[in-house]
């Protein structure tokens, strides 16, 4: 400084409190990366990790966790009550592949259509745009009673009008199945990062809420026989529905907001 005194540089850091919402049964890679601003003057302090699954793998060391579940839309919450499986004798299966559809599931259903028809199943099938015409034509040719759509806007109604769901194992879908109390046959997307869909699905299977079959197995086994066995087993669908509903967390959004308010020092 020109007067013989030592020059001391003091770096003033701004500490940012961070919370993470982890949706799957394994911590996403992006959530493991501690972000630091280019000038190095922002430090990230991980306060809480909100979990959807109690058995989440690969958590950051010493992470403080809260099991909140995944928030679902209000319309799904509205069908939670009075939605127990009834033994009406109907065999209504909702087939989902996400908004983009699922080619592997679509192909398996097409192959199984004659057997599904013979077993008395009624399907509502969300195909995605790409496979819609192909699947619609297959249903028409095989005279299977069902509704084929590229996209289902009213998922709450679709859930309320089915007895079982055939779908992938994304965390949002599973959260909806839990809140709605719906049994499921899960076909994990085989190319999901870290194979997180398989981990999600196995967690649901251990709870007794779902059955799990790989996409390779789906191509080899009779889908109609698998579904027929479940529907023929007395009480099985109800047991799965009860397990799904017990796992579902209808208060997830409110719980997350309340925890954030606590962290911010705001009265809950």
Backbone torsions as a table, in degrees:
resi	resn	phi	psi	omega
1	UNK	NA	4.2	175.8
2	UNK	89.1	-3.3	-179.5
3	UNK	-124.2	19.3	177.0
4	UNK	83.6	-4.4	179.1
5	UNK	-81.4	146.8	176.8
6	UNK	-68.2	140.2	175.5
7	UNK	-90.3	122.0	-178.7
8	UNK	-116.1	124.2	176.0
9	UNK	-97.1	124.4	180.0
10	UNK	-108.8	118.4	176.3
11	UNK	-87.7	118.4	177.2
12	UNK	-95.2	117.4	-177.1
13	UNK	-100.1	143.3	172.3
14	UNK	-101.7	119.0	-177.5
15	UNK	-91.1	125.5	178.4
16	UNK	-105.7	123.4	176.4
17	UNK	-78.0	129.2	-175.2
18	UNK	-119.6	138.1	168.5
19	UNK	-124.3	150.1	-178.1
20	UNK	-123.5	134.5	170.2
21	UNK	-102.9	108.5	179.8
22	UNK	-101.5	120.1	-170.1
23	UNK	-88.4	-28.6	-171.5
24	UNK	-100.4	-179.2	-178.1
25	UNK	-82.3	-0.4	174.9
26	UNK	-134.8	142.3	-178.5
27	UNK	-69.0	126.2	-179.6
28	UNK	-64.1	146.1	-178.8
29	UNK	-56.1	-41.5	-178.5
30	UNK	-61.4	-31.1	180.0
31	UNK	-76.8	-14.7	178.9
32	UNK	-88.2	-14.2	-177.2
33	UNK	-85.4	119.6	177.0
34	UNK	-83.4	116.1	-174.8
35	UNK	-79.8	136.5	176.3
36	UNK	-135.9	130.9	-179.4
37	UNK	-63.3	152.3	-173.8
38	UNK	-55.9	-36.9	-177.9
39	UNK	-82.0	-1.0	175.6
40	UNK	74.5	9.3	-174.0
41	UNK	-98.3	7.1	173.5
42	UNK	-119.7	124.6	175.8
43	UNK	-108.7	138.9	-179.2
44	UNK	-99.6	127.4	177.1
45	UNK	-114.3	109.3	-178.9
46	UNK	-75.6	113.5	-177.5
47	UNK	-92.0	-48.1	-175.2
48	UNK	-147.1	150.7	171.1
49	UNK	-120.0	119.6	177.5
50	UNK	-87.3	125.1	-173.9
51	UNK	-109.6	152.1	172.3
52	UNK	-99.7	-26.9	-177.7
53	UNK	-124.7	133.2	-178.8
54	UNK	-65.4	-27.7	-177.4
55	UNK	-97.2	30.0	-178.7
56	UNK	-56.7	133.2	-178.2
57	UNK	-95.1	158.4	169.6
58	UNK	66.1	35.8	178.6
59	UNK	-70.6	147.0	175.2
60	UNK	-58.3	147.3	-179.3
61	UNK	-57.1	135.7	177.3
62	UNK	59.0	21.4	179.1
63	UNK	-66.2	136.2	174.5
64	UNK	-91.0	121.8	-171.9
65	UNK	-115.9	153.4	173.9
66	UNK	-135.0	126.8	178.7
67	UNK	-84.1	107.3	-176.7
68	UNK	-113.2	-25.7	-169.4
69	UNK	81.2	177.6	178.4
70	UNK	-100.3	134.9	175.3
71	UNK	-63.6	145.6	174.9
72	UNK	-126.0	161.8	-177.5
73	UNK	-65.7	155.6	-175.4
74	UNK	-59.6	-35.9	-178.3
75	UNK	-64.2	-31.2	176.9
76	UNK	-71.4	-40.1	178.0
77	UNK	-59.6	-34.1	-175.1
78	UNK	-67.6	-22.4	-177.7
79	UNK	-96.6	2.5	-175.1
80	UNK	-64.3	-41.6	-175.3
81	UNK	-85.6	141.3	179.1
82	UNK	68.8	29.7	-175.8
83	UNK	-121.5	34.5	178.5
84	UNK	-71.6	148.9	178.4
85	UNK	-65.5	132.8	179.1
86	UNK	-110.0	148.1	-179.6
87	UNK	-87.9	64.2	-176.3
88	UNK	-84.5	-9.0	-177.0
89	UNK	86.4	-5.5	178.2
90	UNK	-76.5	153.2	-179.1
91	UNK	-127.5	75.6	-173.4
92	UNK	-102.8	117.2	-178.3
93	UNK	-117.0	129.4	175.5
94	UNK	-98.1	122.8	-178.4
95	UNK	-106.2	121.6	-177.1
96	UNK	-128.6	148.1	172.9
97	UNK	-136.5	23.9	-172.9
98	UNK	80.6	174.2	-176.5
99	UNK	-62.7	-23.7	179.9
100	UNK	-94.0	-0.1	-177.9
101	UNK	79.5	174.6	178.6
102	UNK	-141.3	106.9	-172.8
103	UNK	-58.8	-42.6	-179.2
104	UNK	-61.8	-41.7	178.0
105	UNK	-68.4	-43.0	178.8
106	UNK	-57.3	-45.7	-178.7
107	UNK	-63.9	-42.0	-178.9
108	UNK	-64.7	-40.1	179.3
109	UNK	-65.8	-42.3	178.3
110	UNK	-57.5	-46.1	-179.5
111	UNK	-63.7	-31.2	-175.7
112	UNK	-91.5	-2.1	-173.8
113	UNK	-54.3	-45.5	179.7
114	UNK	-59.7	-43.3	-179.8
115	UNK	-70.4	-35.9	177.6
116	UNK	-64.5	-39.9	177.5
117	UNK	-64.1	-45.3	-178.9
118	UNK	-62.7	-31.3	-178.8
119	UNK	-85.8	-1.0	174.3
120	UNK	82.7	24.4	179.9
121	UNK	-83.3	145.7	170.5
122	UNK	-114.4	127.8	-175.1
123	UNK	-115.9	142.9	163.4
124	UNK	-116.2	121.4	-165.0
125	UNK	-125.0	114.8	172.1
126	UNK	-91.4	113.9	-170.2
127	UNK	-96.2	-22.1	-164.1
128	UNK	82.9	158.2	-176.1
129	UNK	-64.2	-40.5	-171.5
130	UNK	-63.3	-39.9	-175.3
131	UNK	-100.3	2.0	-171.3
132	UNK	-55.9	-53.7	-174.9
133	UNK	-64.4	-39.6	179.3
134	UNK	-62.5	-45.6	-178.7
135	UNK	-70.3	-41.4	179.0
136	UNK	-58.4	-43.5	-179.9
137	UNK	-65.7	-39.0	179.0
138	UNK	-62.5	-42.1	177.2
139	UNK	-62.1	-43.8	-177.9
140	UNK	-64.1	-42.3	-178.0
141	UNK	-66.6	-31.5	-177.0
142	UNK	-99.3	2.4	175.1
143	UNK	54.2	37.9	176.7
144	UNK	-86.5	130.7	178.2
145	UNK	-70.9	120.2	179.5
146	UNK	-176.8	170.8	179.0
147	UNK	-116.9	120.0	-178.4
148	UNK	-110.5	124.7	-176.5
149	UNK	-138.9	145.7	175.4
150	UNK	-70.8	-31.1	-177.2
151	UNK	-152.9	140.0	178.0
152	UNK	-107.8	116.3	-178.6
153	UNK	-79.9	-41.5	-176.7
154	UNK	-96.8	81.7	-177.8
155	UNK	-69.0	-30.9	179.5
156	UNK	-59.5	-45.4	178.9
157	UNK	-66.8	-40.0	179.5
158	UNK	-60.2	-43.3	177.4
159	UNK	-64.9	-43.0	-174.9
160	UNK	-67.6	-22.0	-176.7
161	UNK	-102.6	16.3	178.4
162	UNK	-124.9	161.5	177.2
163	UNK	-102.3	-24.0	179.9
164	UNK	-154.3	153.6	-178.2
165	UNK	-120.6	132.0	173.2
166	UNK	-106.7	117.6	-171.3
167	UNK	-161.9	176.5	170.9
168	UNK	-72.5	-175.2	-175.6
169	UNK	-124.9	41.3	173.4
170	UNK	-69.2	152.4	-173.1
171	UNK	-64.5	-37.5	-179.3
172	UNK	-66.6	-43.9	177.3
173	UNK	-60.2	-44.0	-179.8
174	UNK	-64.4	-37.5	177.1
175	UNK	-61.8	-41.0	178.2
176	UNK	-66.0	-41.8	178.6
177	UNK	-61.4	-39.1	179.1
178	UNK	-64.9	-48.9	-179.3
179	UNK	-64.2	-40.3	-179.9
180	UNK	-76.1	-16.3	-179.5
181	UNK	69.6	48.5	-176.1
182	UNK	-112.5	129.4	172.1
183	UNK	-64.4	154.1	-177.4
184	UNK	-147.5	151.0	167.3
185	UNK	-109.9	111.3	-172.4
186	UNK	-99.0	133.9	176.0
187	UNK	-121.6	91.9	-175.0
188	UNK	-60.5	141.3	174.6
189	UNK	-65.6	118.8	-170.2
190	UNK	-71.0	-13.8	-176.5
191	UNK	-109.5	17.2	178.3
192	UNK	-67.2	143.5	-178.9
193	UNK	-56.0	127.9	179.4
194	UNK	66.3	13.1	-176.7
195	UNK	53.1	38.2	-173.8
196	UNK	-67.1	-26.9	179.8
197	UNK	-68.0	-36.0	176.7
198	UNK	-64.6	-41.2	178.3
199	UNK	-63.9	-42.6	175.9
200	UNK	-57.9	-47.9	-176.0
201	UNK	-63.2	-42.7	-178.9
202	UNK	-65.3	-33.6	176.2
203	UNK	-62.7	-42.4	178.4
204	UNK	-68.0	-35.6	178.0
205	UNK	-63.7	-42.8	179.5
206	UNK	-63.0	-30.2	177.9
207	UNK	-74.2	-17.6	-176.4
208	UNK	87.6	10.4	-178.1
209	UNK	-89.9	-19.3	-172.2
210	UNK	-142.7	158.1	164.9
211	UNK	-108.0	150.6	-176.1
212	UNK	-127.2	135.6	175.7
213	UNK	-141.4	136.1	179.9
214	UNK	-74.7	162.1	179.8
215	UNK	-63.6	-36.2	177.4
216	UNK	-64.4	-42.2	178.1
217	UNK	-65.9	-35.6	-179.0
218	UNK	-60.9	-34.5	180.0
219	UNK	-74.1	-25.9	-175.3
220	UNK	-94.4	-32.7	-175.3
221	UNK	-94.8	163.2	179.1
222	UNK	-83.4	111.0	178.1
223	UNK	-60.2	-41.3	-179.8
224	UNK	-61.4	-40.2	-179.3
225	UNK	-66.9	-40.7	178.8
226	UNK	-60.4	-49.0	-179.8
227	UNK	-65.3	-40.8	-179.3
228	UNK	-61.1	-41.5	179.6
229	UNK	-61.9	-41.2	-179.6
230	UNK	-65.8	-47.0	-177.4
231	UNK	-68.3	-26.2	-179.0
232	UNK	-83.8	-15.4	-177.3
233	UNK	-82.3	113.3	-174.9
234	UNK	-55.3	126.9	175.7
235	UNK	79.3	-5.7	-174.1
236	UNK	-64.3	-48.2	-178.6
237	UNK	-61.8	-40.5	179.4
238	UNK	-64.4	-42.6	178.0
239	UNK	-59.2	-43.8	179.7
240	UNK	-66.2	-39.7	179.2
241	UNK	-63.5	-43.0	179.2
242	UNK	-63.5	-41.9	179.2
243	UNK	-64.6	-41.4	179.0
244	UNK	-63.0	-46.0	-178.1
245	UNK	-66.1	-36.3	178.7
246	UNK	-64.2	-33.3	179.3
247	UNK	-79.4	-31.0	-176.6
248	UNK	-59.9	148.4	-178.1
249	UNK	-125.7	86.6	-178.7
250	UNK	-65.1	-20.5	-179.7
251	UNK	-94.8	18.1	-174.4
252	UNK	-56.9	-49.3	-177.5
253	UNK	-61.4	-45.6	-179.7
254	UNK	-64.8	-37.8	179.2
255	UNK	-65.2	-40.5	179.0
256	UNK	-65.3	-45.3	179.1
257	UNK	-60.8	-43.6	-179.8
258	UNK	-62.2	-41.0	179.8
259	UNK	-67.0	-39.8	177.2
260	UNK	-63.1	-39.2	178.0
261	UNK	-64.6	-39.9	177.8
262	UNK	-62.1	-44.9	-179.7
263	UNK	-62.9	-31.9	-179.4
264	UNK	-87.1	-1.1	-180.0
265	UNK	76.1	21.5	179.9
266	UNK	-98.0	131.5	179.7
267	UNK	-56.2	138.4	179.4
268	UNK	-91.9	NA	NA
